[in-house]
Amino acid sequence: MTDTPARPDPLAVMRSRPYLGLLLLAAALGAPVAVVAYYFLKLTVLLQHWLFTDLPTALGFATEPTWWPLVPLAVAGVAVALVIRFLPGAGGEVPILGFHAGAAPVPRALPGIALAALISIGFGAVIGPEGPLVAIGGGLAYLMVGFLKKLPDSARRVIAGSGSFAAISTLLGTPLGATFLLMEASGLAGAMATAVLLPGLLAAGIGALVFTGLDSATGFGTFSLAIPNLPAAGAPTVSEFAYAVGIGLVAAVACLLIRKTAGLVAPFVARRLLIVTTTVGLATAGLAILYAEVTGHPTSDVLFSGQSALPLVVDHATEYTVGALVLLVACKALAYAGALVAFRGGPTFPALFIGAAGGMLASHLPGLSLVAGVAMGLGAMTTGMLRLPFTAALVTTLVLGSDGFAVIPLTIVAVVVCHVATLHVTDPTPATAPTPP
């Protein structure tokens, strides 16, 4: 009979002097990581504005031509393929694998991760920034403690996680949001989770303060998920709870179709990387052009992660017909499916946008308000793509703010239904990433 190794006492760990030193180190590293994350996000915004607004104007066009997305997205396909093929780290994790807090990347992989994400996000691919931010923040923190030779490997991993917290905290609008997301994504549980996550919470708080200071100093503005000017939402009705069940089921099927479509593309990415990334880029541009020509709405509704466009689209919901919303959801979903395997970034924000657009579409049904439809769509699609139901409910609350408090019960129903349905319709075998040639 073998003796079972004694588990460390979490309370004893948190009372120890080395742990207090770990907290101080996390706080110190939160500031520089937050600065890097802040300017990474701002650089993606500036790059998008330069490519899609300033450059067409400089070339003599009064406004961005409808065909313009073909240019940056073709370039993005070529450039991202070259980064994946020739730089260490293959550009970071493939988004189809889902958002999760993995191990800190080796330092030599950081330039490739940052460059692939910057090109993907800045040039118009339907992908978000949260995955690369987690990798960059964790990698930088891990790199900065490299000179501490006596620091145990377990402490280095905690510090790397703290860097990820600091990098992503203000993107979600609150340090608590970052803590919640990474806690669920990492699968941590039990009393020891507090000891492991507390340095990350501290680093996230420091990072949020740095973001606020940089907003004030630079005048760039703030990062916020909240949708302004939402109409008042009444108390949930019986019919809306029925709609919550239906939206949860529809979202599970939609997420399954997106994953299946991405799965069809993935083998070709592995065999013909340059050709497929360029083709996916051009196809994304083509979908955006089709949508703009048919509906009269801007190509930016289909392009990019949707993080910036989401508040504008919901705020102008009355200007979108049922046909326009159907085409928007279809085009965005197809572009998203391709980007999940061909480009580099995070899967969260396109899922949020598609869910919100789907909720706007559902709100045309009798007895379903706009806010309730958007809330249920946001939560359900995010759950189906990330498979993180608690985080999906929290992020939906952050997006809707106080205007959405009345419909939180509806969101929870849609989230739970979608998560359970997703578990039943999804292949339990973990997804595998396409391997570059």
C-alpha positions in Angstrom: 0.0 0.0 0.0 1.5 3.3 -1.1 1.3 6.5 0.8 -0.7 9.3 -0.9 1.4 12.5 -1.1 0.0 15.2 1.3 -1.7 18.0 -0.5 -0.4 21.5 0.3 -2.6 23.5 2.7 -3.9 26.5 0.7 -4.3 28.7 3.9 -0.7 27.9 4.9 0.5 28.7 1.4 -1.2 32.1 1.5 0.2 32.9 4.9 3.8 32.2 3.9 6.4 34.9 3.3 7.3 33.5 -0.2 3.6 33.8 -1.2 3.5 37.5 -0.1 6.6 38.0 -2.2 4.9 36.4 -5.1 2.0 38.8 -4.7 4.4 41.8 -4.7 6.1 40.4 -7.8 2.7 40.0 -9.6 1.7 43.6 -8.7 5.0 44.9 -10.1 4.7 43.0 -13.3 1.1 43.9 -13.9 2.0 47.5 -14.9 4.5 46.8 -17.7 2.4 44.0 -19.1 -0.7 46.3 -19.1 1.3 48.9 -21.0 2.2 46.4 -23.7 -1.3 45.1 -23.9 -2.8 48.6 -24.1 -0.6 49.6 -27.0 -1.1 46.3 -28.8 -4.8 46.9 -28.7 -4.4 50.5 -29.8 -2.1 49.4 -32.6 -4.7 47.1 -34.0 -7.3 49.9 -34.0 -4.9 52.3 -35.6 -4.0 49.7 -38.2 -7.6 49.0 -39.1 -8.3 52.8 -39.4 -5.2 53.3 -41.6 -5.9 50.4 -43.9 -9.6 50.9 -44.4 -9.9 54.7 -44.1 -6.7 56.7 -44.4 -5.1 54.6 -47.2 -8.1 54.7 -49.6 -8.3 58.4 -49.1 -4.6 58.8 -49.7 -5.0 56.9 -53.0 -7.7 59.4 -54.2 -10.9 57.6 -53.2 -13.6 59.8 -51.5 -14.6 56.8 -49.3 -13.5 53.2 -49.0 -14.5 51.4 -52.3 -16.7 48.4 -51.7 -14.1 46.1 -53.3 -11.3 47.5 -51.0 -11.3 44.6 -48.4 -9.9 42.3 -51.1 -6.6 44.2 -50.9 -5.7 44.0 -47.1 -7.2 40.5 -46.6 -5.2 39.1 -49.5 -2.1 40.6 -48.0 -3.1 39.3 -44.6 -3.5 35.7 -45.9 0.0 35.8 -47.4 1.6 37.5 -44.4 0.0 35.3 -41.7 1.0 32.1 -43.7 4.6 33.3 -43.8 4.6 34.1 -40.1 3.2 30.6 -39.2 5.6 28.9 -41.5 8.9 30.6 -40.7 8.7 32.2 -37.2 9.0 30.2 -34.0 5.7 29.3 -32.4 3.6 29.0 -35.6 1.9 32.3 -34.8 0.4 31.0 -31.5 -2.6 28.7 -30.8 -5.2 28.0 -33.5 -8.5 29.7 -32.5 -10.6 26.6 -33.3 -9.1 24.9 -30.3 -11.1 27.4 -28.1 -10.1 30.0 -25.6 -8.1 28.5 -22.7 -5.3 29.5 -20.5 -2.4 27.4 -21.7 1.2 27.2 -20.7 3.4 30.4 -21.1 5.0 30.4 -24.6 8.7 30.3 -24.9 10.1 33.8 -25.3 11.3 33.3 -28.9 7.6 32.6 -29.9 6.3 36.0 -28.7 7.2 38.0 -31.8 5.5 35.6 -34.1 2.4 35.4 -31.9 2.1 39.2 -31.8 2.8 39.7 -35.5 0.3 37.0 -36.6 -2.4 38.4 -34.4 -1.7 42.0 -35.3 -2.0 41.2 -39.1 -5.1 39.0 -38.6 -7.0 41.5 -36.5 -5.7 44.7 -38.1 -6.2 43.6 -41.7 -9.9 42.5 -41.3 -10.0 38.8 -40.4 -13.0 37.8 -38.2 -11.0 37.1 -35.1 -10.6 38.7 -31.7 -7.6 39.8 -29.6 -8.1 38.0 -26.3 -6.2 34.8 -27.2 -3.0 36.6 -28.3 -3.3 38.9 -25.3 -3.3 36.0 -22.9 -0.2 34.5 -24.6 1.7 37.8 -24.9 0.9 38.8 -21.3 1.9 35.4 -19.9 5.0 35.2 -22.0 6.2 38.6 -21.1 5.7 38.0 -17.4 7.5 34.7 -17.6 10.3 36.4 -19.5 10.6 39.2 -17.0 11.2 36.8 -14.1 13.8 34.9 -16.0 16.6 36.6 -14.0 15.2 35.2 -10.7 17.2 32.0 -10.7 15.8 30.7 -7.4 12.2 31.2 -8.3 10.5 27.7 -8.5 8.9 26.6 -11.7 5.5 26.5 -10.1 5.9 30.2 -9.1 7.0 31.1 -12.6 3.8 29.5 -14.0 1.7 31.5 -11.5 3.5 34.7 -12.6 2.9 33.8 -16.2 -0.8 33.4 -15.4 -0.8 36.8 -13.6 0.6 38.4 -16.8 -2.2 37.0 -18.8 -4.7 38.4 -16.2 -3.1 41.8 -16.5 -3.2 41.8 -20.3 -6.8 40.9 -20.7 -8.4 42.6 -17.7 -9.4 45.9 -19.2 -10.4 44.3 -22.5 -13.3 42.8 -20.6 -14.0 46.0 -18.7 -13.1 44.7 -15.2 -10.3 42.8 -13.5 -13.0 40.5 -12.0 -14.0 39.5 -15.5 -10.5 38.5 -16.4 -10.2 36.5 -13.3 -13.5 34.7 -13.9 -12.7 34.0 -17.5 -9.2 32.5 -16.9 -10.4 30.6 -13.8 -13.1 28.8 -15.8 -10.9 28.4 -18.9 -8.0 26.8 -16.9 -10.3 24.4 -15.1 -9.0 25.3 -11.7 -11.2 24.4 -8.8 -11.0 23.8 -5.1 -9.4 25.8 -2.3 -6.0 25.9 -3.9 -7.6 27.9 -6.8 -7.7 31.0 -4.5 -4.0 30.8 -3.9 -3.2 30.3 -7.5 -5.5 33.0 -8.8 -5.0 35.7 -6.2 -1.7 37.0 -7.8 -3.5 37.2 -11.1 -6.4 39.2 -9.6 -3.9 41.6 -8.1 -2.0 41.9 -11.4 -5.3 42.4 -13.2 -6.2 45.3 -10.8 -2.9 46.9 -11.3 -3.3 46.5 -15.1 -6.7 48.1 -15.0 -5.3 51.1 -13.2 -2.5 51.4 -15.8 -5.0 51.2 -18.6 -7.1 54.0 -17.0 -4.0 56.2 -16.7 -2.9 55.6 -20.3 -6.4 56.4 -21.5 -6.2 59.7 -19.7 -2.7 60.5 -20.8 -2.9 59.5 -24.5 -6.5 60.5 -25.2 -7.0 57.3 -27.2 -10.2 56.5 -25.1 -11.2 53.4 -23.2 -11.9 49.8 -24.1 -15.4 48.9 -23.2 -17.8 46.1 -24.1 -20.9 47.9 -22.9 -23.6 48.8 -25.4 -24.9 52.3 -24.7 -28.5 53.6 -25.2 -30.3 50.3 -24.9 -34.1 50.5 -24.5 -35.6 49.7 -21.1 -36.2 46.0 -20.6 -39.2 44.8 -18.7 -39.6 41.8 -16.4 -39.2 38.5 -18.3 -42.4 36.9 -19.5 -43.4 33.3 -19.9 -43.1 33.5 -23.7 -39.6 35.0 -23.4 -38.5 32.0 -21.3 -39.8 29.7 -24.1 -37.8 31.8 -26.5 -34.7 31.3 -24.3 -35.0 27.6 -24.7 -35.4 27.9 -28.5 -32.5 30.4 -28.8 -30.2 28.1 -26.8 -31.0 25.2 -29.0 -30.6 27.2 -32.2 -27.3 28.6 -31.0 -26.0 25.1 -30.3 -26.8 24.0 -33.8 -25.2 27.2 -35.2 -22.0 26.7 -33.3 -21.9 23.1 -34.5 -22.2 24.2 -38.1 -19.5 26.8 -37.6 -17.1 24.2 -36.1 -18.0 21.7 -38.9 -17.2 24.3 -41.6 -13.9 25.2 -39.9 -13.2 21.5 -39.7 -13.6 21.1 -43.5 -11.1 23.9 -44.1 -8.5 22.7 -41.5 -7.0 19.8 -43.4 -6.3 22.0 -46.4 -4.6 24.6 -44.2 -2.2 21.9 -43.0 -1.4 20.9 -46.6 -1.5 24.2 -48.5 -0.9 26.9 -45.9 -0.2 29.9 -48.1 -2.9 29.1 -50.7 -5.6 28.4 -48.1 -4.9 31.4 -45.8 -5.0 33.7 -48.9 -8.1 32.1 -50.2 -9.8 32.4 -46.8 -8.8 36.1 -46.7 -10.3 36.7 -50.2 -13.4 34.8 -49.3 -13.9 36.9 -46.2 -13.6 40.0 -48.3 -16.0 38.6 -50.8 -18.6 37.9 -48.1 -18.2 41.5 -46.8 -18.6 42.9 -50.3 -21.7 40.7 -50.9 -23.3 41.9 -47.7 -22.5 45.6 -48.4 -23.8 45.5 -51.9 -27.1 43.7 -51.0 -27.9 45.6 -47.8 -26.2 49.0 -48.1 -24.6 48.5 -44.7 -20.8 48.9 -44.3 -18.4 46.0 -44.9 -17.1 46.5 -41.4 -20.2 44.7 -40.1 -18.8 41.5 -41.5 -15.1 42.2 -41.2 -13.0 42.3 -37.9 -13.9 40.8 -34.6 -17.1 42.8 -34.1 -16.0 44.3 -30.8 -16.2 47.9 -32.1 -19.1 47.3 -34.5 -21.4 45.6 -31.9 -22.6 48.7 -30.0 -23.2 50.6 -33.3 -25.2 47.7 -34.9 -27.4 47.2 -31.8 -27.9 50.9 -31.3 -29.2 51.2 -34.9 -31.2 47.9 -34.8 -34.3 49.6 -36.4 -32.2 50.2 -39.5 -31.6 46.5 -40.1 -34.3 44.5 -41.9 -34.9 40.8 -41.3 -33.2 40.0 -44.6 -30.1 42.1 -43.7 -29.8 40.4 -40.4 -30.0 36.9 -41.9 -27.3 37.8 -44.4 -25.2 39.4 -41.7 -25.3 36.3 -39.5 -24.6 34.0 -42.4 -21.7 36.0 -43.8 -20.1 36.7 -40.4 -20.4 33.0 -39.4 -18.8 31.8 -42.6 -15.9 34.3 -42.4 -15.5 33.3 -38.7 -15.3 29.6 -39.5 -12.5 30.3 -42.0 -10.6 32.6 -39.6 -10.8 30.0 -36.8 -8.3 27.7 -38.7 -6.5 30.0 -41.1 -5.7 33.1 -39.0 -4.5 33.8 -35.5 -6.5 35.4 -32.7 -9.2 34.7 -30.2 -12.7 33.2 -30.8 -14.7 35.2 -28.3 -15.8 38.5 -29.9 -17.0 37.2 -33.3 -19.2 34.8 -31.3 -20.5 37.7 -29.3 -21.3 39.7 -32.4 -23.0 36.8 -34.2 -25.1 36.0 -31.1 -26.2 39.7 -30.8 -27.1 39.8 -34.5 -29.0 36.6 -34.1 -30.8 38.0 -31.1 -31.7 41.1 -33.1 -33.2 38.8 -35.7 -35.1 36.9 -33.1 -36.5 40.1 -31.6 -38.7 40.4 -34.7 -40.7 37.5 -33.4 -43.9 38.4 -31.4 -43.4 38.8 -27.7 -39.6 39.1 -27.7 -38.0 42.5 -26.9 -34.7 43.7 -28.4 -32.7 43.6 -25.2 -33.9 40.1 -24.3 -33.2 38.8 -27.8 -29.7 40.3 -27.8 -28.9 39.1 -24.3 -30.0 35.5 -25.0 -28.1 35.5 -28.3 -24.9 36.9 -26.8 -24.9 34.3 -24.0 -25.9 31.3 -26.0 -23.4 31.8 -28.9 -20.6 32.6 -26.6 -21.3 29.4 -24.6 -21.5 27.3 -27.7 -18.2 28.4 -29.1 -16.2 28.7 -25.9 -17.9 26.0 -23.8 -17.5 28.3 -20.8 -21.1 28.9 -19.6 -20.3 30.9 -16.5 -18.0 33.2 -18.4 -20.6 33.6 -21.1 -23.3 34.7 -18.6 -20.8 37.2 -17.0 -19.6 38.6 -20.4 -23.2 39.1 -21.5 -23.9 41.1 -18.3 -20.8 43.2 -18.9 -21.9 44.0 -22.5 -25.5 44.9 -21.5 -24.6 46.7 -18.3 -27.4 47.8 -15.9 -29.8 47.9 -18.8 -29.7 44.2 -19.0 -30.1 43.3 -15.4 -33.8 42.5 -15.9 -33.1 39.8 -18.5 -30.3 38.0 -16.7 -32.6 35.1 -15.9 -33.4 34.7 -19.6 -29.7 34.8 -20.4 -29.0 32.1 -17.9 -31.7 29.8 -19.3 -30.3 30.3 -22.9 -26.8 29.7 -21.7 -27.6 26.5 -19.8 -29.7 25.1 -22.7 -27.0 25.8 -25.2 -24.3 24.3 -23.1 -26.2 21.1 -22.5 -27.2 20.9 -26.1 -23.6 21.5 -27.2 -22.4 18.7 -25.1 -24.8 16.4 -26.8 -24.2 17.4 -30.4 -20.5 17.9 -30.3 -17.9 15.2 -30.9 -16.3 14.6 -27.4 -12.9 14.1 -29.1 -10.8 17.2 -28.6 -10.3 19.4 -31.7 -6.9 19.2 -33.3 -5.2 22.1 -34.9 -4.0 22.1 -38.5 -0.3 21.4 -38.5 1.7 23.8 -40.8 3.7 22.1 -43.5 
